[in-house]
Amino acid sequence: MKRFWFIIAAAGLIAGMNADAAAPFYKVQCYDANDKLVNCDDIAKIKKHTALKKNSKLKIAKAKKAAALALTQKKAREKAIALRELSQQNEELKAEMQALRKANLLAAAKTEEKPADTAQLASATTVIAPTPISTTQVAAEPAADSKSPWSLGLVNWTWKSFQDKGAKPNPFTNELDITVTYSWSDYSFSLEDDPTWNWTANNQNFAFGDIQPILAFNNIYTSPSKETTLTGDINAWLGTSADSRDEGMIATTRFRLKLKTKINEGNGWFRFDTFVTPVIRKYSTKPSTGSLTADNTFESDGNKYEKLDPYSRVAAGVKMWFHHKIIGSLDFQSAIKFQGTYTYADEYTIPGTGTIPLVDARWNNVVVLDLPRLIYTVSDSVTLASALIASGPLSTFKPFSTTDGNNLQFEFRMTYDI
């Protein structure tokens, strides 16, 4: 009997131990923020939902931050591009202002071109002297500032011809152009003299040139785009030099119009000039040489008469220019001029017979080609230029030749503006 109760007690003990192993002796409880008892499974779901919501917010914040950064970078790039364009515009404006400043300081006519021969226009046996070219052009709208309307321009240029003159080679010739200018509104008035001398001749032959009054019209027309301008000038040469007085030249006047248009955003330009130059003289032919040869002799009634060289009466022509920047302060320029000169006739009057022409009045046509001309701007006041210049009769013109009446010469010029 005792064994029976012992077995039952042992069985109960074993069952109790198994029950304890199967379930804990305590129970986990969950409370909310108000200390209210809630289901632990609901709390876990809430925490999981909160974590997912927080993770989503982080992703949204990161996306917004990335979008804001991209927008900032885009604005920075746009600002850099705008600043670069503004800088370029400022440089172009600065160049335009410098050009306008030069226009107020320079004589509009002389600094652009020197005529072929101030004392005498080309005749049948004369080779046209080259025309120096200036990089400074008349601005359409001169800058209004407080600077003095008076200015002084100096142009020193030297040239050497390669044409063979036999026993008397062509010397290095130097000319200093001195110009005083008064500017107002769209006009300017200048007085100029051009003393010349030879560097290599035994007798340097220093001489003053003719006094030149110049009236420039700096803005006859300007296009709405400001790219095309029409200007002009009236340039006179008064016969004050010894050579002009000897040749009977009283006055020479050139009337010129200049049409200019900019190209390639202002980095270059084309220009077209047209001009007419009448001459007032006391004599129609050069004086006699005193020697008679087979070439200059006319015979009538057994008498020999000398054929004289007629002077010019009027010249007219056109000139075309091309100018463009190369790099930095270095520019390229080229020009070609076609000029016709009408001369007097050399006539002999035989009493009782009439007038016999020894040399007919005629047109002598020439070409002057500047190619190439390199221009270097040292500063706003100083400019250097060098060029090869070919000239000759239109009918036999050969660029860079010295035969058949053609000429080739080298020119160097320095311009200084005060």
Buried (B, 14 or more C-beta within 10 A) or exposed (E): EEEEEEEEEEEEEEEEEEEEEEEEEEEEEEEEEEEEEEEEEEEEEEEEEEEEEEEEEEEEEEEEEEEEEEEEEEEEEEEEEEEEEEEEEEEEEEEBEBBBBBBBBBBBBBBBBBBBBBBBBBBBEBBBBBBBBBBBBBBBBBBEEEEEEEBBBBBBBBBBBBBEEEEEEBBBBBBBBBBBBBBEEBBBBBBBBBBBBBEEBEEEEEBEBBBBBBBBBBBBEBEEEEBBBBBBBBBBBBBBBEBBBEBBBEBBBBBBBBBBBBEEEBBBBBBEBBBEBBBEBEBBBBEEEEEBEEEBEBEEEEEEBBBBBBBBBBBBBEBEBBBBBEEEEEBBBBBBBBBBBBBBBBBBEEEEEEEEEBBEBBEBBBBBBBBEBEBBBEEEBEBBBBBBBBBBBEEEBBBEBBEEBBBBBBBBBBBBBE
